Amino acid sequence: MTVTHQQSEGEQSPHDLQRKLSNRHLQLIAIGGAIGTGLFMGSGKTISLAGPSILFIYMIIGGMFFFLMRALGELLLANLHYKSFVDMAHDLIGPWAGYYLGWTYWLGWVLVGIADLAAVINYLTFWLPEGTMFTPIGQAAISAGCVLFVLFLNLLTVRLFGEVEFWFALIKILAILGLIGVGGYMIFSHFQAPHGTVASLSNVWSHGGMFPKGLDGFLAGFQIAVFAFVGVELIGTTAAETKDPHKNLPKAINAIPIRIILFYVLALLVVMSVTPWNIIRADKSPFVELFMNAGIVTSAIIMNLVVLSSVMSSMNSGVFSTSRMLFGLSKDGQAPNAFGRLSKSAVPANGLIFSCVFIMGGAVLQYFVPNTLEAFTLASSLCVILFISVWSLIMVCYIRYRKLRPELHAQSKFKMPGGVFMSYVVIAFLLFALVILALEPDTLKALYVSPLWVILLAVTYQLLYKPRMKKLGRELVQ
C-alpha cells in the first residue's frame, strides 16, 4: 500500500470520510471511552477481589494507556492519510498486520455489543416486579430494538454520532461528579451509615491495609480492571473525521491521566471511604449503594438510567468504530469494496449494517439462551484478549515508525514520552495482563477459544486476500 506522508486538511474527496467531529465531540468521546460499564457495575467485584489496592491497579493501567495513546497520537499526526490504525499497521508492518488488526478490532467491538445487549436486559429487570424476568421473545425484541436504534443514529451523519456520544458521556460524567460531591460531603460531615460505619478516609486503609488480599488479590483485580479500559483507543478510529486534528487530538490524549485519576481513582477512593471495602457487595454497584446510604430514595432509578446510558454509549461507539475499520480494510483491498462506499451523509452505511447484523446475533442469543451470564463472561473475556493483541500491535507500529520514518519523528510536535523504550514497557505490561487473565477459569476458556480466530484470519488471508492482490497487480501491469 502506498501512503502519502503529507496531506492538507482542506483536501477532502467526496469518497473520503469528512472531518465533522469538533473538539467538544472529541473530548467527550475520549472521556466516554475511558468510562464504561466496567466502572459502574464491575467495580464492586473488583473491590471485593483486590480491596483498596484497586486504586493502584487503575493508576498503573491508566499510566500504561497514556503512553499507548501518546504513541497512537504521534503516529496519526505524522500522517493524516491514516484513517485508522488499519492503515497504520498495513503501512508500517505489512498487509497481514493491517488485515489482522482491522478484523480483530471489528470482532472485539462486535463482542462488546453482544455483551452490552446482555447487560441491557439485566439492567432493565430492575423495573420488573421482584423475581420476574423477561420472556425469551421479550429479551430478543429489546436487544433487536437497541441495535436498530444505534444503527439509525449512526446512519444519519457522523456529527449526530458525535452529538449523541457527547450527551451519553456527559450523563456519565455528571453521575460520577455527583457521587464525588455527595460522598465528599458524607466524609467531611462524618456521616453514619445504616450499617453503623462512619464515613472517613481512614476506612480505606483501616480494614487490613492497602493490600488486604495480598499479591493474589492485587493480581486478580487486573482481570476486570483491564476490561474497563476497552474503548480508550477509540480516538484512533475518529482521526479521519476530526476537525483540526493537530490541535484537538493532543488535547484529548493529554487529558487521559487527569480523567483516570478523577473518574476512577478519586471516585473509588470516595466510595471506599463512605463504605469500607470489606462490606461492599460484589454483586451490587457501589455507586448505587453510596447514594442509598445517603438517603437519596431515587438513587437506584438515577444510577440505573446512568448505567443504561453507559451501555448504549458503549454500543454506539462500537458500531461507529467497526464501520470505520471495515471502511479502512476495504480501501486496502482487505474487505469487500462495498464497505468502502459512503452514503450521501458521508458515512460507511454498508459497514454499519454489516456490523449490526452480527451484533444482532446477541438478540438471537437472548432468545435461545435466556440466562446469558456465562455467554456474557465468555464474550467479554474474549473481547479483552483480542483488544490486548490490538493494543500490542499499535505499539509495534510505533517501534517500526521510529525505525522506518525517523524524519517524521524528528518533525513531530507531539512526540511520545519515553519513545521506543516505553513502547517495550507497554508491550511487556500487556503480555503480563494476558498471563494474569489466564489465571481466571472463565477467562481461560476464552484463551482456549481465541486461537480459532487467528487460524480463521490466516486461512482467509491466504485464500481470499492474497489472490485478490495478485489479480489487481496483474491488471495494473496490463
C-alpha positions as CSV (number, residue, x, y, z in Angstrom):
1,M,0.0,0.0,0.0
2,T,1.3,3.4,-0.9
3,V,0.6,6.1,1.7
4,T,1.4,9.7,1.0
5,H,3.1,11.3,4.0
6,Q,1.7,14.8,3.6
7,Q,-1.9,15.9,3.5
8,S,-3.6,19.2,3.6
9,E,-6.6,19.2,5.8
10,G,-8.6,21.0,3.2
11,E,-8.0,18.3,0.6
12,Q,-11.0,16.1,1.0
13,S,-12.6,13.9,-1.6
14,P,-16.3,13.2,-1.5
15,H,-15.2,9.5,-1.3
16,D,-13.3,10.1,1.9
17,L,-14.6,10.4,5.5
18,Q,-15.3,14.0,6.3
19,R,-13.9,16.0,9.2
20,K,-17.1,16.8,11.1
21,L,-16.1,16.0,14.7
22,S,-15.3,19.1,16.7
23,N,-13.0,19.4,19.8
24,R,-16.2,19.3,22.0
25,H,-17.2,15.9,20.4
26,L,-13.6,14.5,20.5
27,Q,-13.1,15.4,24.2
28,L,-16.3,13.7,25.3
29,I,-15.7,10.7,23.0
30,A,-12.3,10.3,24.7
31,I,-13.9,10.6,28.2
32,G,-16.8,8.2,27.2
33,G,-14.2,5.6,26.0
34,A,-12.5,5.8,29.4
35,I,-15.7,5.4,31.5
36,G,-17.5,2.1,30.8
37,T,-19.9,-0.3,32.4
38,G,-16.8,-1.9,34.0
39,L,-16.5,1.1,36.3
40,F,-20.2,1.5,37.2
41,M,-21.1,-2.2,37.7
42,G,-17.8,-4.1,37.7
43,S,-16.1,-2.0,40.5
44,G,-18.0,-3.9,43.2
45,K,-16.5,-7.2,42.2
46,T,-13.1,-5.6,41.6
47,I,-13.0,-4.1,45.1
48,S,-14.1,-7.4,46.7
49,L,-11.2,-9.1,44.9
50,A,-8.4,-6.5,45.5
51,G,-9.6,-4.3,48.3
52,P,-8.1,-0.7,48.3
53,S,-5.2,-1.9,46.1
54,I,-7.6,-1.4,43.2
55,L,-6.6,2.3,43.4
56,F,-3.0,1.3,42.4
57,I,-4.3,-1.0,39.7
58,Y,-6.2,1.7,38.0
59,M,-3.2,4.1,38.3
60,I,-0.9,1.5,36.7
61,I,-3.2,0.6,33.9
62,G,-4.1,4.3,33.3
63,G,-0.4,5.2,33.1
64,M,0.3,2.5,30.5
65,F,-2.6,3.6,28.4
66,F,-1.4,7.2,28.5
67,F,1.8,6.1,26.8
68,L,-0.1,3.9,24.4
69,M,-2.3,6.8,23.4
70,R,0.7,9.2,23.1
71,A,2.3,6.7,20.7
72,L,-1.0,6.4,18.7
73,G,-1.4,10.2,18.6
74,E,2.2,10.7,17.3
75,L,1.5,8.1,14.6
76,L,-1.8,9.6,13.5
77,L,-0.5,13.1,13.3
78,A,2.7,12.1,11.5
79,N,0.5,11.0,8.5
80,L,-3.1,12.4,8.2
81,H,-3.8,9.9,5.4
82,Y,-4.1,7.3,8.1
83,K,-7.8,6.8,8.5
84,S,-7.4,4.5,11.5
85,F,-4.8,2.0,12.8
86,V,-5.6,-0.4,10.0
87,D,-3.8,1.9,7.5
88,M,-1.0,2.4,10.1
89,A,-0.4,-1.3,10.6
90,H,-0.6,-2.0,6.8
91,D,1.9,0.7,6.0
92,L,4.4,0.2,8.9
93,I,4.3,-3.6,9.5
94,G,2.7,-5.1,6.4
95,P,-0.6,-6.1,4.8
96,W,-1.1,-9.1,7.2
97,A,-0.9,-6.8,10.2
98,G,-3.5,-4.4,8.8
99,Y,-5.7,-7.4,8.0
100,Y,-5.3,-8.9,11.5
101,L,-5.7,-5.7,13.4
102,G,-8.7,-4.4,11.4
103,W,-10.8,-7.6,11.5
104,T,-9.8,-8.3,15.2
105,Y,-10.8,-4.8,16.3
106,W,-14.1,-5.3,14.4
107,L,-14.8,-8.7,16.1
108,G,-13.7,-7.2,19.5
109,W,-16.4,-4.4,19.3
110,V,-19.0,-6.9,17.9
111,L,-18.4,-9.0,21.1
112,V,-18.7,-5.8,23.2
113,G,-22.0,-5.1,21.5
114,I,-23.3,-8.6,22.2
115,A,-22.1,-8.4,25.9
116,D,-23.8,-4.9,26.1
117,L,-27.1,-6.4,24.9
118,A,-27.0,-9.0,27.8
119,A,-26.2,-6.1,30.2
120,V,-29.2,-4.1,29.0
121,I,-31.5,-7.0,29.8
122,N,-30.0,-7.3,33.2
123,Y,-30.4,-3.6,34.0
124,L,-34.0,-3.5,32.7
125,T,-35.1,-6.3,35.0
126,F,-34.8,-3.6,37.8
127,W,-38.1,-2.2,36.6
128,L,-39.9,-5.6,36.8
129,P,-41.6,-6.9,39.9
130,E,-39.0,-8.8,42.1
131,G,-38.4,-12.4,41.0
132,T,-39.8,-11.9,37.5
133,M,-37.9,-11.9,34.2
134,F,-38.4,-11.0,30.6
135,T,-39.6,-13.8,28.3
136,P,-37.1,-15.1,25.7
137,I,-39.1,-13.3,23.0
138,G,-39.2,-10.1,25.1
139,Q,-35.4,-10.3,25.6
140,A,-34.7,-10.8,21.9
141,A,-37.1,-7.9,20.9
142,I,-35.5,-5.5,23.4
143,S,-32.0,-6.4,22.1
144,A,-33.1,-6.0,18.4
145,G,-34.6,-2.6,19.3
146,C,-31.4,-1.4,20.8
147,V,-29.3,-2.5,17.8
148,L,-31.8,-0.8,15.3
149,F,-31.8,2.4,17.4
150,V,-28.0,2.6,17.4
151,L,-27.9,1.8,13.7
152,F,-30.4,4.6,12.9
153,L,-28.3,7.1,14.9
154,N,-25.1,6.2,13.0
155,L,-26.7,6.1,9.6
156,L,-27.6,9.8,9.7
157,T,-24.4,11.8,10.0
158,V,-21.1,11.5,11.8
159,R,-21.9,14.8,13.5
160,L,-25.0,13.2,15.0
161,F,-22.9,10.3,16.3
162,G,-20.6,12.8,18.0
163,E,-23.6,14.7,19.4
164,V,-25.2,11.6,20.8
165,E,-21.9,10.3,22.3
166,F,-21.3,13.8,23.8
167,W,-24.6,13.6,25.7
168,F,-24.1,9.9,26.7
169,A,-20.6,10.8,28.1
170,L,-21.9,13.9,29.8
171,I,-24.5,11.9,31.7
172,K,-21.7,9.5,33.0
173,I,-19.5,12.4,34.0
174,L,-22.3,14.2,35.9
175,A,-23.1,10.9,37.7
176,I,-19.5,10.5,38.9
177,L,-19.1,14.1,39.8
178,G,-22.4,13.8,41.8
179,L,-21.1,10.7,43.6
180,I,-17.8,12.5,44.4
181,G,-19.7,15.5,45.7
182,V,-22.2,13.6,47.8
183,G,-19.5,11.2,49.1
184,G,-17.2,14.1,49.9
185,Y,-19.9,15.8,52.0
186,M,-20.6,12.5,53.8
187,I,-16.8,12.1,54.6
188,F,-16.4,15.7,56.0
189,S,-19.7,15.5,57.9
190,H,-18.7,12.1,59.4
191,F,-22.0,10.6,58.1
192,Q,-23.1,7.4,59.9
193,A,-24.5,4.8,57.5
194,P,-27.4,2.5,58.3
195,H,-24.9,-0.4,58.8
196,G,-23.2,1.6,61.6
197,T,-19.9,2.7,60.0
198,V,-18.9,6.3,60.0
199,A,-17.7,7.8,56.7
200,S,-14.0,8.6,56.9
201,L,-10.9,8.5,54.7
202,S,-9.3,6.1,57.3
203,N,-11.9,3.4,56.1
204,V,-9.7,2.9,53.1
205,W,-6.7,1.5,54.9
206,S,-8.0,0.6,58.4
207,H,-9.5,-2.8,57.4
208,G,-6.4,-4.8,56.6
209,G,-4.2,-2.1,55.0
210,M,-4.0,-1.2,51.3
211,F,-3.3,-4.8,50.2
212,P,-5.6,-6.9,52.4
213,K,-5.9,-9.7,49.9
214,G,-2.2,-9.9,49.3
215,L,-0.5,-10.3,46.0
216,D,-3.1,-12.8,44.7
217,G,-5.9,-10.3,45.3
218,F,-3.9,-7.5,43.7
219,L,-3.3,-9.5,40.6
220,A,-6.9,-10.7,40.4
221,G,-8.0,-7.1,40.3
222,F,-6.3,-6.6,36.9
223,Q,-8.7,-9.1,35.3
224,I,-11.7,-6.9,35.5
225,A,-9.9,-3.6,35.5
226,V,-8.4,-4.1,32.0
227,F,-11.9,-4.7,30.6
228,A,-13.0,-1.3,32.0
229,F,-10.4,0.4,29.7
230,V,-11.7,-1.1,26.4
231,G,-12.6,1.8,24.2
232,V,-9.9,4.3,25.4
233,E,-8.2,3.9,22.0
234,L,-11.4,5.0,20.2
235,I,-9.8,8.3,19.3
236,G,-7.7,6.3,16.8
237,T,-10.9,5.5,14.8
238,T,-12.1,9.1,14.8
239,A,-8.9,10.6,13.4
240,A,-10.2,10.8,9.8
241,E,-13.3,12.7,11.0
242,T,-11.8,15.1,13.4
243,K,-11.6,18.9,12.7
244,D,-8.1,20.4,13.2
245,P,-6.5,17.1,14.4
246,H,-3.1,18.7,15.1
247,K,-4.8,20.8,17.8
248,N,-7.7,18.6,19.0
249,L,-6.1,15.1,19.2
250,P,-3.2,16.2,21.6
251,K,-5.8,17.9,23.8
252,A,-7.9,14.8,24.1
253,I,-4.9,12.4,24.7
254,N,-3.1,14.6,27.2
255,A,-6.2,14.8,29.4
256,I,-6.3,11.0,29.8
257,P,-4.3,10.8,33.1
258,I,-6.5,13.5,34.7
259,R,-9.6,11.6,33.7
260,I,-8.3,8.3,35.1
261,I,-7.4,10.0,38.4
262,L,-10.8,11.8,38.6
263,F,-13.2,9.2,37.3
264,Y,-11.6,6.0,38.6
265,V,-9.2,6.7,41.5
266,L,-11.0,9.6,43.2
267,A,-14.5,8.1,42.7
268,L,-13.4,4.7,44.2
269,L,-11.5,6.5,47.0
270,V,-14.7,8.2,48.0
271,V,-16.7,5.0,47.7
272,M,-14.4,3.1,50.0
273,S,-14.2,6.0,52.4
274,V,-18.0,6.0,52.8
275,T,-18.4,2.2,52.7
276,P,-15.5,0.1,54.0
277,W,-14.3,-2.2,51.2
278,N,-14.9,-5.3,53.2
279,I,-18.7,-4.7,53.3
280,I,-19.1,-3.7,49.6
281,R,-21.1,-6.4,47.8
282,A,-19.5,-7.9,44.7
283,D,-22.9,-8.3,43.0
284,K,-24.0,-4.6,43.6
285,S,-22.9,-1.3,42.2
286,P,-21.0,0.6,44.9
287,F,-22.2,3.8,43.2
288,V,-25.8,2.9,43.8
289,E,-25.1,1.7,47.4
290,L,-23.4,5.1,48.2
291,F,-26.5,7.1,47.1
292,M,-28.7,4.6,49.0
293,N,-26.7,5.2,52.2
294,A,-27.0,8.9,51.7
295,G,-30.8,8.5,51.9
296,I,-31.4,9.7,48.3
297,V,-34.5,7.5,47.6
298,T,-34.4,7.9,43.8
299,S,-30.7,6.9,43.7
300,A,-31.4,3.4,42.3
301,I,-33.5,4.9,39.5
302,I,-31.0,7.6,38.7
303,M,-28.0,5.1,38.7
304,N,-29.8,2.5,36.6
305,L,-30.6,5.2,34.0
306,V,-26.9,6.2,34.1
307,V,-25.7,2.6,33.6
308,L,-28.2,2.1,30.8
309,S,-26.9,5.2,29.1
310,S,-23.3,3.9,29.6
311,V,-24.2,0.6,27.9
312,M,-25.9,2.4,25.0
313,S,-22.8,4.7,24.7
314,S,-20.6,1.6,24.5
315,M,-22.8,0.1,21.8
316,N,-22.9,3.4,19.9
317,S,-19.1,3.7,20.0
318,G,-18.7,0.0,18.9
319,V,-21.0,0.3,15.9
320,F,-19.2,3.5,14.8
321,S,-15.7,2.1,15.2
322,T,-16.4,-1.2,13.5
323,S,-17.8,0.5,10.4
324,R,-14.7,2.7,10.2
325,M,-12.5,-0.4,10.5
326,L,-14.4,-2.0,7.6
327,F,-14.0,1.2,5.6
328,G,-10.2,1.2,6.1
329,L,-10.0,-2.5,5.3
330,S,-11.9,-2.0,2.1
331,K,-9.7,0.8,0.9
332,D,-6.7,-1.6,1.4
333,G,-8.4,-4.3,-0.6
334,Q,-8.8,-6.4,2.6
335,A,-12.6,-6.3,2.7
336,P,-15.4,-6.2,0.1
337,N,-15.4,-2.9,-2.0
338,A,-19.0,-2.2,-0.7
339,F,-17.6,-1.4,2.7
340,G,-15.6,1.4,1.2
341,R,-18.5,3.3,-0.3
342,L,-20.0,6.2,1.6
343,S,-23.7,7.3,1.8
344,K,-24.9,10.8,0.9
345,S,-24.4,11.6,4.6
346,A,-20.7,10.6,4.2
347,V,-21.0,7.6,6.5
348,P,-20.0,4.0,5.5
349,A,-23.6,2.7,5.6
350,N,-22.8,-0.8,4.3
351,G,-20.2,-1.4,7.1
352,L,-22.7,-0.1,9.7
353,I,-25.4,-2.5,8.6
354,F,-22.9,-5.4,8.3
355,S,-21.7,-4.9,11.9
356,C,-25.2,-4.5,13.2
357,V,-26.3,-7.8,11.6
358,F,-23.5,-9.6,13.6
359,I,-24.3,-7.7,16.9
360,M,-27.9,-8.7,16.3
361,G,-26.6,-12.2,17.0
362,G,-26.8,-11.0,20.6
363,A,-30.6,-10.7,20.1
364,V,-30.7,-14.3,18.8
365,L,-28.6,-15.4,21.8
366,Q,-31.1,-13.8,24.1
367,Y,-33.9,-15.9,22.6
368,F,-32.1,-19.3,22.7
369,V,-30.1,-18.7,25.9
370,P,-32.3,-16.5,28.2
371,N,-29.7,-16.9,31.0
372,T,-26.8,-15.2,29.3
373,L,-24.4,-14.7,32.2
374,E,-21.9,-17.4,31.0
375,A,-22.2,-16.1,27.4
376,F,-21.6,-12.6,28.7
377,T,-18.5,-13.6,30.6
378,L,-17.1,-15.5,27.6
379,A,-17.8,-12.7,25.2
380,S,-16.2,-10.0,27.4
381,S,-13.2,-12.2,28.2
382,L,-12.6,-13.0,24.6
383,C,-13.0,-9.3,23.8
384,V,-10.2,-8.4,26.3
385,I,-7.8,-10.9,24.8
386,L,-8.5,-9.5,21.3
387,F,-8.0,-5.9,22.4
388,I,-4.7,-6.8,24.1
389,S,-3.4,-8.1,20.8
390,V,-4.7,-4.9,19.1
391,W,-3.0,-2.6,21.7
392,S,0.2,-4.6,21.3
393,L,0.2,-4.2,17.5
394,I,-0.3,-0.4,17.9
395,M,2.9,-0.3,20.0
396,V,4.8,-2.4,17.4
397,C,3.6,0.1,14.8
398,Y,5.2,2.9,16.8
399,I,8.5,0.9,17.1
400,R,8.5,0.3,13.3
401,Y,7.7,4.0,12.6
402,R,10.7,5.1,14.7
403,K,12.9,2.8,12.6
404,L,11.5,3.4,9.2
405,R,10.5,7.1,9.4
406,P,13.0,8.9,11.7
407,E,12.5,12.1,9.7
408,L,8.8,12.2,10.6
409,H,9.6,11.6,14.3
410,A,12.1,14.5,14.2
411,Q,9.4,16.8,12.7
412,S,6.7,15.7,15.2
413,K,5.4,18.3,17.6
414,F,3.6,15.6,19.6
415,K,6.4,13.1,20.5
416,M,5.7,10.1,22.7
417,P,7.5,10.5,26.1
418,G,10.0,7.7,26.5
419,G,9.8,6.7,22.9
420,V,10.9,3.2,21.9
421,F,11.9,2.2,25.5
422,M,8.4,3.0,26.8
423,S,6.9,1.1,23.9
424,Y,8.6,-2.1,25.0
425,V,7.5,-1.4,28.6
426,V,3.8,-1.1,27.5
427,I,4.1,-4.3,25.4
428,A,5.6,-6.1,28.4
429,F,2.7,-4.9,30.6
430,L,0.1,-6.1,28.0
431,L,1.8,-9.6,28.0
432,F,1.7,-9.5,31.8
433,A,-2.0,-8.7,31.7
434,L,-2.6,-11.7,29.3
435,V,-0.8,-14.0,31.7
436,I,-2.9,-12.7,34.6
437,L,-6.1,-13.3,32.6
438,A,-5.0,-17.0,32.2
439,L,-5.3,-17.4,36.0
440,E,-9.1,-17.0,36.0
441,P,-11.1,-20.1,34.9
442,D,-13.7,-18.1,33.0
443,T,-11.0,-16.1,31.1
444,L,-9.0,-19.3,30.5
445,K,-11.9,-20.7,28.4
446,A,-11.7,-17.6,26.2
447,L,-7.9,-18.1,25.8
448,Y,-8.6,-21.6,24.6
449,V,-11.1,-20.3,22.0
450,S,-9.0,-17.3,20.7
451,P,-6.6,-19.3,18.5
452,L,-9.6,-20.3,16.4
453,W,-9.9,-16.6,15.3
454,V,-6.2,-16.4,14.4
455,I,-6.5,-19.6,12.3
456,L,-9.6,-18.2,10.6
457,L,-7.9,-15.0,9.7
458,A,-4.7,-16.8,8.5
459,V,-6.8,-19.0,6.2
460,T,-8.9,-16.1,4.8
461,Y,-5.8,-14.0,4.3
462,Q,-4.2,-16.7,2.2
463,L,-7.3,-17.8,0.3
464,L,-9.1,-14.5,-0.3
465,Y,-6.8,-11.5,0.2
466,K,-3.6,-12.7,-1.4
467,P,-5.2,-13.9,-4.7
468,R,-7.1,-10.7,-4.9
469,M,-3.9,-8.6,-4.6
470,K,-2.2,-10.7,-7.2
471,K,-5.1,-10.2,-9.6
472,L,-5.0,-6.5,-9.0
473,G,-1.3,-6.5,-9.6
474,R,-1.7,-8.2,-13.0
475,E,-4.4,-5.8,-14.0
476,L,-2.1,-2.8,-13.2
477,V,0.7,-4.3,-15.2
478,Q,-1.6,-4.8,-18.3
